[in-house]
Amino acid sequence: MRAASRGRVSEANTHPFSRVFAGGTFTFAHNGTLNVTRLKKTVGPNFTPEGQTDSKLAMGAVLTWLGSGQAAGGLADYPALEEFLRDLNALGEEKEPGQPGYAVFGE
């Protein structure tokens, strides 16, 4: 099921979704609407979203950030990851104030 604020209602745009990156599978979901124009500036040129949503771009931003080496411990560097996700979350508004906007998992 999907309620759309960006992109069409389709299976391809439904959360959660996964991407293979750096030898692992990353699953991502997010609640909210992000400013796509600002979000695109955070996504590296090697990432092509597989869908039409701000969520797909947000995952691209996370993977771009992980690939940049800014977090020495990758996903295990929880303080750096939390700071990055808070900055990313500032690009839009959550649907339910006070609720977390992002969940990201890697294996």
C-alpha positions in Angstrom: 0.0 0.0 0.0 1.2 3.5 -0.8 0.0 7.0 -0.2 1.8 9.2 -2.6 3.0 12.8 -2.1 5.6 12.4 -4.9 5.6 9.9 -7.8 2.8 7.7 -8.9 1.2 5.0 -6.8 2.9 1.9 -8.0 4.7 -1.2 -6.7 8.1 0.3 -7.8 7.5 3.3 -5.6 6.4 1.4 -2.5 8.5 1.2 0.8 10.6 -0.4 1.9 13.0 -0.9 -1.0 16.5 -2.3 -1.4 19.6 -1.6 -3.3 22.9 -3.5 -3.5 25.8 -1.2 -2.7 29.4 -1.8 -1.7 28.9 -5.5 -1.3 25.8 -5.2 0.9 22.1 -5.0 0.5 20.6 -1.8 2.0 16.9 -1.4 2.7 15.4 2.0 3.1 12.1 3.6 4.1 11.2 7.1 5.0 8.1 9.0 6.1 7.7 12.5 4.8 8.1 14.8 1.8 11.5 16.2 0.8 12.3 19.1 -1.5 13.4 17.2 -4.6 15.4 20.2 -6.0 17.5 20.4 -2.9 17.7 16.6 -2.5 19.1 16.1 -6.0 22.1 18.2 -5.0 23.1 15.6 -2.4 23.0 12.6 -4.8 26.2 11.7 -6.6 26.4 11.3 -10.4 26.8 7.5 -10.1 23.4 6.9 -8.5 20.3 6.6 -10.7 17.0 6.3 -8.7 14.8 3.3 -9.5 11.5 5.0 -9.2 9.9 8.5 -9.1 9.9 9.4 -5.5 11.8 11.6 -3.1 12.4 8.5 -1.1 14.4 6.9 -3.9 16.5 10.1 -4.1 16.9 10.1 -0.3 18.4 6.6 -0.5 20.7 7.8 -3.2 21.8 10.6 -0.9 22.5 8.0 1.9 24.5 5.8 -0.5 26.4 8.7 -1.9 27.3 9.8 1.7 28.3 6.3 2.6 30.5 6.0 -0.5 32.1 9.4 0.2 34.0 8.1 3.2 32.6 10.8 5.5 31.6 8.2 8.0 34.8 6.2 8.8 32.8 3.3 10.3 30.0 3.3 7.6 26.6 2.4 9.1 28.3 1.4 12.3 29.3 5.1 12.8 25.8 5.8 14.4 26.5 9.4 15.5 27.7 10.4 12.0 24.8 8.5 10.4 22.3 10.2 12.7 23.7 13.6 12.0 23.6 13.0 8.2 19.9 11.8 8.4 19.0 14.8 10.5 20.5 17.1 7.8 18.7 15.1 5.1 15.4 15.3 7.1 15.8 19.1 7.2 15.2 19.1 3.4 11.5 18.5 4.0 8.8 18.0 6.6 7.7 14.8 8.2 4.0 13.8 7.8 3.5 13.3 11.5 5.4 15.9 13.6 7.6 14.4 16.3 7.8 11.0 14.5 11.1 9.8 13.1 11.4 10.5 9.4 13.9 7.9 8.4 14.9 4.3 8.9 17.9 2.8 7.2 19.2 -0.8 7.5 22.2 -2.4 5.9 23.6 -5.9 5.9 
